[in-house]
Amino acid sequence: MPTRGAKALKTSEIAAIEDLMSDLEKRLRRLSDASRTESAGATNDVHDFVNEALGNIMKSVRNGATDVTGQLADEASRYTSDAIKKITGEVEQRPLIMLGIAVGIGFLVGLANRR
């Protein structure tokens, strides 16, 4: 069961990858711009190569982000379902204790709202 720290780590890893991809994209654009000014004949080849590389990189990043988002959504759904099942089981087994807990939480929330 991943913790919040693991999810934060995944999110920070995704952000770091996106930063690296952005940096790479900037460098490739600079290379393309420099190649245009240095050689008219080779510019088209380099420009096409850079554009193709950038397209592949961005597609890869989008696909990776979509996969991670889908996995996180599936995990969240599974954990929510498990939590609801556990709460339902506790309510069925110990209804008076759960009612007392609910009253206590309601009282604390009422106190917090007054401030």
C-alpha positions in Angstrom: 0.0 0.0 0.0 1.8 3.2 -1.2 2.0 6.0 1.2 1.6 9.7 0.6 5.3 10.0 0.5 5.4 7.4 -2.4 2.8 9.3 -4.3 4.6 12.6 -3.7 7.8 10.9 -4.9 6.0 9.8 -8.1 4.7 13.3 -8.6 8.1 14.9 -8.0 9.7 12.4 -10.4 7.2 13.3 -13.0 7.9 17.0 -12.5 11.6 16.4 -12.7 11.2 14.4 -15.9 9.1 17.2 -17.4 11.7 19.8 -16.4 14.4 17.7 -18.1 12.3 17.3 -21.2 11.6 21.1 -21.2 15.4 21.7 -20.9 16.1 19.3 -23.7 13.5 20.9 -25.9 15.1 24.3 -25.4 18.5 23.0 -26.2 17.3 21.3 -29.3 15.5 24.5 -30.4 18.8 26.4 -29.9 20.7 23.8 -31.9 18.1 24.1 -34.7 18.4 27.9 -34.7 22.2 27.8 -34.7 22.2 25.3 -37.5 20.0 27.6 -39.6 22.5 30.4 -39.3 25.6 28.3 -40.0 24.6 26.2 -43.0 21.8 26.7 -45.3 22.0 23.2 -46.9 22.2 21.2 -43.6 19.7 23.3 -41.8 16.7 21.5 -43.3 18.0 18.1 -42.3 18.8 19.2 -38.8 15.6 21.1 -38.5 13.6 18.1 -39.5 15.6 15.9 -37.1 15.0 18.3 -34.2 11.3 18.6 -35.0 10.9 14.8 -35.2 12.9 14.3 -31.9 10.8 16.9 -30.1 7.6 15.3 -31.4 8.7 11.9 -30.2 9.8 13.3 -26.8 6.5 15.1 -26.2 4.5 12.1 -27.3 6.5 9.9 -24.9 6.0 12.4 -22.0 2.3 12.6 -22.7 1.9 8.8 -22.8 3.9 8.4 -19.6 1.9 11.1 -17.8 -1.4 9.5 -19.0 -0.2 6.0 -17.8 0.8 7.3 -14.3 -2.5 9.3 -14.0 -4.5 6.2 -14.9 -2.5 4.1 -12.4 -3.0 6.6 -9.6 -6.8 6.8 -10.3 -7.0 3.1 -10.2 -5.1 2.9 -6.9 -7.3 5.7 -5.4 -10.4 3.9 -6.5 -9.2 0.6 -5.0 -8.2 2.2 -1.7 -11.5 4.1 -1.4 -13.4 0.9 -2.0 -11.4 -1.0 0.6 -11.9 1.8 3.1 -15.7 1.8 2.6 -15.8 -2.0 3.0 -13.8 -1.7 6.3 -16.0 1.1 7.6 -19.1 -0.8 6.7 -17.8 -3.9 8.5 -17.0 -2.0 11.6 -20.4 -0.3 11.7 -22.1 -3.8 11.3 -19.9 -5.3 14.1 -19.8 -2.4 16.5 -22.7 -0.1 15.8 -22.7 1.7 19.2 -18.9 2.4 19.2 -19.1 3.7 15.6 -22.1 5.9 16.6 -20.1 7.3 19.5 -17.2 8.0 17.2 -19.5 9.8 14.7 -21.0 11.9 17.5 -17.5 12.8 18.7 -16.3 13.8 15.3 -19.5 15.8 14.7 -18.9 17.6 18.0 -15.3 18.4 17.1 -16.3 19.7 13.7 -19.0 21.9 15.3 -16.4 23.3 17.7 -14.0 24.0 14.8 -16.7 25.8 12.8 -17.4 28.2 15.7 -13.9 29.6 15.6 
